[in-house]
């Protein structure tokens, strides 16, 4: 019986860590993996180095990005941090202003 009282705080600590740290990190990683799996030609992205580009070609794990006119860069798929939503947000703001 005394062993249960000794182990119970450790179980509670692990439960708190799981709920507040491990579970959200796994969810975020899954969302990122899903985003990488759903990339398509024409998507605008941001790399982990901060490079903004447009996807020109996808071949297995390698992705060709167009940084500027006639400037293409090949990167591995895992080097993509996120989709670039800045232009979509700007377009939505312009549409809202036009409606007003």
DOTILO-781335 format. One record per residue: residue number from 1; z, x negated, y of N, C-alpha, C in turn. Coordinates in Angstrom, 2 decimals. Layout:
N
{num:NUM n.c3:Z n.c1:X n.c2:Y ca.c3:Z ca.c1:X ca.c2:Y c.c3:Z c.c1:X c.c2:Y}
...
This chain:
100
{num:1 n.c3:0.00 n.c1:-0.82 n.c2:-1.20 ca.c3:0.00 ca.c1:0.00 ca.c2:0.00 c.c3:0.00 c.c1:-0.86 c.c2:1.26}
{num:2 n.c3:0.73 n.c1:-1.98 n.c2:1.21 ca.c3:0.78 ca.c1:-2.86 ca.c2:2.37 c.c3:-0.58 c.c1:-3.49 c.c2:2.63}
{num:3 n.c3:-1.37 n.c1:-3.68 n.c2:1.59 ca.c3:-2.68 ca.c1:-4.29 ca.c2:1.76 c.c3:-3.63 c.c1:-3.39 c.c2:2.55}
{num:4 n.c3:-3.46 n.c1:-2.08 n.c2:2.40 ca.c3:-4.30 ca.c1:-1.15 ca.c2:3.14 c.c3:-4.02 c.c1:-1.28 c.c2:4.64}
{num:5 n.c3:-2.76 n.c1:-1.42 n.c2:5.00 ca.c3:-2.41 ca.c1:-1.58 ca.c2:6.40 c.c3:-2.90 c.c1:-2.92 c.c2:6.96}
{num:6 n.c3:-3.03 n.c1:-3.90 n.c2:6.11 ca.c3:-3.52 ca.c1:-5.21 ca.c2:6.56 c.c3:-5.03 c.c1:-5.20 c.c2:6.73}
{num:7 n.c3:-5.73 n.c1:-4.44 n.c2:5.92 ca.c3:-7.20 ca.c1:-4.41 ca.c2:5.95 c.c3:-7.72 c.c1:-3.39 c.c2:6.95}
{num:8 n.c3:-6.99 n.c1:-2.35 n.c2:7.20 ca.c3:-7.44 ca.c1:-1.26 ca.c2:8.06 c.c3:-7.87 c.c1:-1.72 c.c2:9.46}
{num:9 n.c3:-7.14 n.c1:-2.58 n.c2:10.15 ca.c3:-7.60 ca.c1:-3.03 ca.c2:11.47 c.c3:-8.95 c.c1:-3.76 c.c2:11.40}
{num:10 n.c3:-9.15 n.c1:-4.55 n.c2:10.34 ca.c3:-10.43 ca.c1:-5.27 ca.c2:10.21 c.c3:-11.58 c.c1:-4.30 c.c2:9.97}
{num:11 n.c3:-11.34 n.c1:-3.26 n.c2:9.21 ca.c3:-12.37 ca.c1:-2.25 ca.c2:8.97 c.c3:-12.69 c.c1:-1.53 c.c2:10.28}
{num:12 n.c3:-11.68 n.c1:-1.20 n.c2:11.05 ca.c3:-11.90 ca.c1:-0.55 ca.c2:12.34 c.c3:-12.66 c.c1:-1.46 c.c2:13.30}
{num:13 n.c3:-12.34 n.c1:-2.73 n.c2:13.35 ca.c3:-13.04 ca.c1:-3.67 ca.c2:14.22 c.c3:-14.51 c.c1:-3.77 c.c2:13.81}
{num:14 n.c3:-14.76 n.c1:-3.88 n.c2:12.50 ca.c3:-16.14 ca.c1:-3.95 ca.c2:12.03 c.c3:-16.89 c.c1:-2.66 c.c2:12.38}
{num:15 n.c3:-16.23 n.c1:-1.52 n.c2:12.24 ca.c3:-16.86 ca.c1:-0.25 ca.c2:12.58 c.c3:-17.24 c.c1:-0.17 c.c2:14.04}
{num:16 n.c3:-16.37 n.c1:-0.64 n.c2:14.92 ca.c3:-16.67 ca.c1:-0.64 ca.c2:16.35 c.c3:-17.83 c.c1:-1.58 c.c2:16.65}
{num:17 n.c3:-17.82 n.c1:-2.78 n.c2:16.07 ca.c3:-18.92 ca.c1:-3.71 ca.c2:16.27 c.c3:-20.23 c.c1:-3.11 c.c2:15.77}
{num:18 n.c3:-20.19 n.c1:-2.47 n.c2:14.63 ca.c3:-21.40 ca.c1:-1.87 ca.c2:14.06 c.c3:-21.94 c.c1:-0.80 c.c2:15.01}
{num:19 n.c3:-21.06 n.c1:0.06 n.c2:15.47 ca.c3:-21.49 ca.c1:1.20 ca.c2:16.28 c.c3:-22.00 c.c1:0.78 c.c2:17.66}
{num:20 n.c3:-21.34 n.c1:-0.20 n.c2:18.29 ca.c3:-21.70 ca.c1:-0.57 ca.c2:19.66 c.c3:-22.64 c.c1:-1.77 c.c2:19.78}
{num:21 n.c3:-22.74 n.c1:-2.61 n.c2:18.77 ca.c3:-23.57 ca.c1:-3.81 ca.c2:18.88 c.c3:-24.72 c.c1:-3.86 c.c2:17.88}
{num:22 n.c3:-24.41 n.c1:-3.75 n.c2:16.62 ca.c3:-25.41 ca.c1:-3.98 ca.c2:15.58 c.c3:-26.42 c.c1:-2.82 c.c2:15.53}
{num:23 n.c3:-25.96 n.c1:-1.60 n.c2:15.53 ca.c3:-26.85 ca.c1:-0.44 ca.c2:15.41 c.c3:-27.83 c.c1:-0.33 c.c2:16.58}
{num:24 n.c3:-27.40 n.c1:-0.47 n.c2:17.84 ca.c3:-28.37 ca.c1:-0.40 ca.c2:18.94 c.c3:-29.39 c.c1:-1.55 c.c2:18.90}
{num:25 n.c3:-28.95 n.c1:-2.74 n.c2:18.48 ca.c3:-29.87 ca.c1:-3.87 ca.c2:18.40 c.c3:-30.94 c.c1:-3.62 c.c2:17.34}
{num:26 n.c3:-30.56 n.c1:-3.06 n.c2:16.21 ca.c3:-31.53 ca.c1:-2.74 ca.c2:15.16 c.c3:-32.51 c.c1:-1.67 c.c2:15.63}
{num:27 n.c3:-32.02 n.c1:-0.70 n.c2:16.37 ca.c3:-32.89 ca.c1:0.36 ca.c2:16.89 c.c3:-33.91 c.c1:-0.22 c.c2:17.87}
{num:28 n.c3:-33.45 n.c1:-1.10 n.c2:18.75 ca.c3:-34.34 ca.c1:-1.73 ca.c2:19.73 c.c3:-35.38 c.c1:-2.59 c.c2:19.02}
{num:29 n.c3:-34.99 n.c1:-3.33 n.c2:17.99 ca.c3:-35.92 ca.c1:-4.16 ca.c2:17.24 c.c3:-36.96 c.c1:-3.30 c.c2:16.52}
{num:30 n.c3:-36.54 n.c1:-2.17 n.c2:15.98 ca.c3:-37.47 ca.c1:-1.28 ca.c2:15.30 c.c3:-38.49 c.c1:-0.71 c.c2:16.29}
{num:31 n.c3:-38.04 n.c1:-0.32 n.c2:17.48 ca.c3:-38.95 ca.c1:0.19 ca.c2:18.51 c.c3:-39.97 c.c1:-0.87 c.c2:18.91}
{num:32 n.c3:-39.52 n.c1:-2.13 n.c2:19.05 ca.c3:-40.42 ca.c1:-3.22 ca.c2:19.41 c.c3:-41.44 c.c1:-3.46 c.c2:18.31}
{num:33 n.c3:-41.01 n.c1:-3.45 n.c2:17.05 ca.c3:-41.93 ca.c1:-3.63 ca.c2:15.93 c.c3:-42.96 c.c1:-2.50 c.c2:15.87}
{num:34 n.c3:-42.52 n.c1:-1.27 n.c2:16.12 ca.c3:-43.45 ca.c1:-0.14 ca.c2:16.15 c.c3:-44.47 c.c1:-0.30 c.c2:17.26}
{num:35 n.c3:-44.02 n.c1:-0.77 n.c2:18.43 ca.c3:-44.93 ca.c1:-0.99 ca.c2:19.55 c.c3:-45.98 c.c1:-2.04 c.c2:19.18}
{num:36 n.c3:-45.55 n.c1:-3.12 n.c2:18.52 ca.c3:-46.50 ca.c1:-4.16 ca.c2:18.11 c.c3:-47.50 c.c1:-3.64 c.c2:17.09}
{num:37 n.c3:-47.04 n.c1:-2.79 n.c2:16.19 ca.c3:-47.93 ca.c1:-2.23 ca.c2:15.17 c.c3:-48.96 c.c1:-1.27 c.c2:15.77}
{num:38 n.c3:-48.65 n.c1:-0.65 n.c2:16.89 ca.c3:-49.53 ca.c1:0.35 ca.c2:17.49 c.c3:-50.37 c.c1:-0.19 c.c2:18.65}
{num:39 n.c3:-50.42 n.c1:-1.50 n.c2:18.83 ca.c3:-51.25 ca.c1:-2.07 ca.c2:19.88 c.c3:-52.72 c.c1:-1.81 c.c2:19.58}
{num:40 n.c3:-53.51 n.c1:-1.61 n.c2:20.64 ca.c3:-54.94 ca.c1:-1.40 ca.c2:20.47 c.c3:-55.69 c.c1:-2.09 c.c2:21.60}
{num:41 n.c3:-56.97 n.c1:-2.29 n.c2:21.39 ca.c3:-57.81 ca.c1:-2.92 ca.c2:22.40 c.c3:-57.78 c.c1:-2.06 c.c2:23.66}
{num:42 n.c3:-57.63 n.c1:-2.71 n.c2:24.80 ca.c3:-57.57 ca.c1:-2.02 ca.c2:26.08 c.c3:-56.17 c.c1:-1.85 c.c2:26.62}
{num:43 n.c3:-55.14 n.c1:-2.02 n.c2:25.78 ca.c3:-53.76 ca.c1:-1.92 ca.c2:26.26 c.c3:-53.45 c.c1:-3.06 c.c2:27.21}
{num:44 n.c3:-52.69 n.c1:-2.77 n.c2:28.25 ca.c3:-52.21 ca.c1:-3.80 ca.c2:29.17 c.c3:-50.80 c.c1:-4.15 c.c2:28.75}
{num:45 n.c3:-50.55 n.c1:-5.46 n.c2:28.62 ca.c3:-49.27 ca.c1:-5.92 ca.c2:28.08 c.c3:-48.67 c.c1:-7.01 c.c2:28.96}
{num:46 n.c3:-47.43 n.c1:-7.36 n.c2:28.65 ca.c3:-46.73 ca.c1:-8.49 ca.c2:29.26 c.c3:-46.22 c.c1:-9.35 c.c2:28.11}
{num:47 n.c3:-46.51 n.c1:-10.66 n.c2:28.16 ca.c3:-46.06 ca.c1:-11.55 ca.c2:27.10 c.c3:-44.62 c.c1:-12.00 c.c2:27.36}
{num:48 n.c3:-44.03 n.c1:-12.68 n.c2:26.39 ca.c3:-42.66 ca.c1:-13.15 ca.c2:26.56 c.c3:-42.57 c.c1:-14.22 c.c2:27.64}
{num:49 n.c3:-43.70 n.c1:-14.82 n.c2:27.99 ca.c3:-43.74 ca.c1:-15.80 ca.c2:29.06 c.c3:-43.98 c.c1:-15.19 c.c2:30.43}
{num:50 n.c3:-44.19 n.c1:-13.86 n.c2:30.47 ca.c3:-44.39 ca.c1:-13.18 ca.c2:31.74 c.c3:-45.85 c.c1:-13.03 c.c2:32.14}
{num:51 n.c3:-46.76 n.c1:-13.37 n.c2:31.26 ca.c3:-48.18 ca.c1:-13.28 ca.c2:31.54 c.c3:-48.65 c.c1:-11.84 c.c2:31.36}
{num:52 n.c3:-49.27 n.c1:-11.28 n.c2:32.40 ca.c3:-49.81 ca.c1:-9.92 ca.c2:32.31 c.c3:-51.28 c.c1:-10.03 c.c2:31.94}
{num:53 n.c3:-51.70 n.c1:-9.23 n.c2:30.95 ca.c3:-53.07 ca.c1:-9.32 ca.c2:30.47 c.c3:-53.48 c.c1:-8.02 c.c2:29.81}
{num:54 n.c3:-54.77 n.c1:-7.96 n.c2:29.47 ca.c3:-55.35 ca.c1:-6.81 ca.c2:28.77 c.c3:-55.83 c.c1:-7.28 c.c2:27.41}
{num:55 n.c3:-55.57 n.c1:-6.48 n.c2:26.37 ca.c3:-55.98 ca.c1:-6.85 ca.c2:25.02 c.c3:-57.49 c.c1:-6.66 c.c2:24.88}
{num:56 n.c3:-58.16 n.c1:-7.73 n.c2:24.42 ca.c3:-59.60 ca.c1:-7.70 ca.c2:24.25 c.c3:-59.97 c.c1:-7.60 c.c2:22.77}
{num:57 n.c3:-59.20 n.c1:-8.28 n.c2:21.92 ca.c3:-59.53 ca.c1:-8.33 ca.c2:20.50 c.c3:-58.24 c.c1:-8.49 c.c2:19.69}
{num:58 n.c3:-58.18 n.c1:-7.79 n.c2:18.57 ca.c3:-57.03 ca.c1:-7.92 ca.c2:17.67 c.c3:-57.56 c.c1:-8.32 c.c2:16.31}
{num:59 n.c3:-57.03 n.c1:-9.43 n.c2:15.80 ca.c3:-57.41 ca.c1:-9.90 ca.c2:14.47 c.c3:-56.15 c.c1:-10.35 c.c2:13.75}
{num:60 n.c3:-55.68 n.c1:-9.51 n.c2:12.83 ca.c3:-54.47 ca.c1:-9.75 ca.c2:12.05 c.c3:-53.29 c.c1:-10.04 c.c2:12.97}
{num:61 n.c3:-52.77 n.c1:-11.28 n.c2:12.95 ca.c3:-51.60 ca.c1:-11.65 ca.c2:13.75 c.c3:-52.00 c.c1:-12.26 c.c2:15.10}
{num:62 n.c3:-53.27 n.c1:-12.53 n.c2:15.29 ca.c3:-53.74 ca.c1:-13.13 ca.c2:16.55 c.c3:-54.33 c.c1:-12.07 c.c2:17.46}
{num:63 n.c3:-54.03 n.c1:-12.19 n.c2:18.74 ca.c3:-54.53 ca.c1:-11.24 ca.c2:19.73 c.c3:-55.15 c.c1:-12.02 c.c2:20.87}
{num:64 n.c3:-56.35 n.c1:-11.61 n.c2:21.27 ca.c3:-57.03 ca.c1:-12.24 ca.c2:22.40 c.c3:-56.76 c.c1:-11.39 c.c2:23.64}
{num:65 n.c3:-56.26 n.c1:-12.05 n.c2:24.67 ca.c3:-55.92 ca.c1:-11.38 ca.c2:25.92 c.c3:-56.85 c.c1:-11.84 c.c2:27.03}
{num:66 n.c3:-57.24 n.c1:-10.92 n.c2:27.89 ca.c3:-58.02 ca.c1:-11.27 ca.c2:29.07 c.c3:-57.06 c.c1:-11.29 c.c2:30.25}
{num:67 n.c3:-56.88 n.c1:-12.50 n.c2:30.77 ca.c3:-55.96 ca.c1:-12.71 ca.c2:31.88 c.c3:-56.66 c.c1:-12.45 c.c2:33.20}
{num:68 n.c3:-57.89 n.c1:-12.91 n.c2:33.31 ca.c3:-58.71 ca.c1:-12.74 ca.c2:34.50 c.c3:-60.16 c.c1:-12.67 c.c2:34.03}
{num:69 n.c3:-61.07 n.c1:-12.41 n.c2:34.91 ca.c3:-62.47 ca.c1:-12.35 ca.c2:34.49 c.c3:-62.88 c.c1:-13.70 c.c2:33.92}
{num:70 n.c3:-63.43 n.c1:-13.67 n.c2:32.72 ca.c3:-63.89 ca.c1:-14.85 ca.c2:31.98 c.c3:-62.76 c.c1:-15.81 c.c2:31.60}
{num:71 n.c3:-61.53 n.c1:-15.35 n.c2:31.60 ca.c3:-60.40 ca.c1:-16.18 ca.c2:31.15 c.c3:-59.68 c.c1:-15.43 c.c2:30.03}
{num:72 n.c3:-59.88 n.c1:-15.90 n.c2:28.80 ca.c3:-59.24 ca.c1:-15.29 ca.c2:27.64 c.c3:-58.22 c.c1:-16.26 c.c2:27.05}
{num:73 n.c3:-57.15 n.c1:-15.70 n.c2:26.52 ca.c3:-56.09 ca.c1:-16.48 ca.c2:25.91 c.c3:-55.77 c.c1:-15.87 c.c2:24.55}
{num:74 n.c3:-55.62 n.c1:-16.70 n.c2:23.53 ca.c3:-55.22 ca.c1:-16.23 ca.c2:22.21 c.c3:-53.72 c.c1:-16.44 c.c2:22.04}
{num:75 n.c3:-53.03 n.c1:-15.39 n.c2:21.59 ca.c3:-51.59 ca.c1:-15.47 ca.c2:21.35 c.c3:-51.29 c.c1:-14.82 c.c2:20.00}
{num:76 n.c3:-50.14 n.c1:-15.14 n.c2:19.45 ca.c3:-49.70 ca.c1:-14.44 ca.c2:18.24 c.c3:-49.09 c.c1:-13.10 c.c2:18.66}
{num:77 n.c3:-49.08 n.c1:-12.18 n.c2:17.75 ca.c3:-48.64 ca.c1:-10.82 ca.c2:18.06 c.c3:-47.19 c.c1:-10.78 c.c2:18.52}
{num:78 n.c3:-46.34 n.c1:-11.61 n.c2:17.97 ca.c3:-44.92 ca.c1:-11.60 ca.c2:18.32 c.c3:-44.65 c.c1:-12.10 c.c2:19.74}
{num:79 n.c3:-45.68 n.c1:-12.69 n.c2:20.39 ca.c3:-45.50 ca.c1:-13.18 ca.c2:21.76 c.c3:-45.60 c.c1:-12.07 c.c2:22.79}
{num:80 n.c3:-45.88 n.c1:-10.85 n.c2:22.36 ca.c3:-45.99 ca.c1:-9.73 ca.c2:23.28 c.c3:-44.62 c.c1:-9.08 c.c2:23.44}
{num:81 n.c3:-44.17 n.c1:-9.04 n.c2:24.67 ca.c3:-42.84 ca.c1:-8.50 ca.c2:24.94 c.c3:-42.86 c.c1:-6.98 c.c2:25.09}
{num:82 n.c3:-43.84 n.c1:-6.47 n.c2:25.87 ca.c3:-43.85 ca.c1:-5.03 ca.c2:26.12 c.c3:-45.21 c.c1:-4.60 c.c2:26.66}
{num:83 n.c3:-45.42 n.c1:-3.31 n.c2:26.66 ca.c3:-46.59 ca.c1:-2.76 ca.c2:27.31 c.c3:-46.35 c.c1:-2.75 c.c2:28.81}
{num:84 n.c3:-47.40 n.c1:-2.97 n.c2:29.59 ca.c3:-47.27 ca.c1:-2.99 ca.c2:31.04 c.c3:-47.44 c.c1:-1.57 c.c2:31.56}
{num:85 n.c3:-46.36 n.c1:-0.96 n.c2:31.97 ca.c3:-46.37 ca.c1:0.42 ca.c2:32.45 c.c3:-46.44 c.c1:0.50 c.c2:33.97}
{num:86 n.c3:-46.50 n.c1:-0.62 n.c2:34.66 ca.c3:-46.41 ca.c1:-0.61 ca.c2:36.12 c.c3:-47.56 c.c1:0.16 c.c2:36.75}
{num:87 n.c3:-48.78 n.c1:0.03 n.c2:36.22 ca.c3:-49.92 ca.c1:0.74 ca.c2:36.80 c.c3:-49.81 c.c1:2.24 c.c2:36.58}
{num:88 n.c3:-49.32 n.c1:2.66 n.c2:35.41 ca.c3:-49.15 ca.c1:4.08 ca.c2:35.14 c.c3:-48.13 c.c1:4.68 c.c2:36.08}
{num:89 n.c3:-47.05 n.c1:3.96 n.c2:36.35 ca.c3:-46.02 ca.c1:4.45 ca.c2:37.25 c.c3:-46.58 c.c1:4.58 c.c2:38.66}
{num:90 n.c3:-47.38 n.c1:3.58 n.c2:39.10 ca.c3:-47.98 ca.c1:3.64 ca.c2:40.43 c.c3:-48.93 c.c1:4.83 c.c2:40.55}
{num:91 n.c3:-49.72 n.c1:5.10 n.c2:39.51 ca.c3:-50.65 ca.c1:6.23 ca.c2:39.53 c.c3:-49.89 c.c1:7.54 c.c2:39.61}
{num:92 n.c3:-48.79 n.c1:7.66 n.c2:38.88 ca.c3:-47.98 ca.c1:8.89 ca.c2:38.92 c.c3:-47.39 c.c1:9.10 c.c2:40.32}
{num:93 n.c3:-46.94 n.c1:8.03 n.c2:40.97 ca.c3:-46.38 ca.c1:8.14 ca.c2:42.31 c.c3:-47.44 c.c1:8.58 c.c2:43.30}
{num:94 n.c3:-48.65 n.c1:8.04 n.c2:43.17 ca.c3:-49.74 ca.c1:8.44 ca.c2:44.06 c.c3:-50.08 c.c1:9.90 c.c2:43.85}
{num:95 n.c3:-50.11 n.c1:10.36 n.c2:42.59 ca.c3:-50.40 ca.c1:11.78 ca.c2:42.32 c.c3:-49.33 c.c1:12.68 c.c2:42.92}
{num:96 n.c3:-48.06 n.c1:12.28 n.c2:42.84 ca.c3:-46.98 ca.c1:13.07 ca.c2:43.41 c.c3:-47.12 c.c1:13.17 c.c2:44.93}
{num:97 n.c3:-47.48 n.c1:12.04 n.c2:45.56 ca.c3:-47.64 ca.c1:12.04 ca.c2:47.01 c.c3:-48.81 c.c1:12.91 c.c2:47.43}
{num:98 n.c3:-49.87 n.c1:12.91 n.c2:46.63 ca.c3:-51.04 ca.c1:13.74 ca.c2:46.96 c.c3:-50.75 c.c1:15.22 c.c2:46.83}
{num:99 n.c3:-49.87 n.c1:15.59 n.c2:45.90 ca.c3:-49.51 ca.c1:16.99 ca.c2:45.72 c.c3:-48.68 c.c1:17.50 c.c2:46.88}
{num:100 n.c3:-47.90 n.c1:16.62 n.c2:47.47 ca.c3:-47.01 ca.c1:17.03 ca.c2:48.58 c.c3:-47.82 c.c1:17.17 c.c2:49.81}
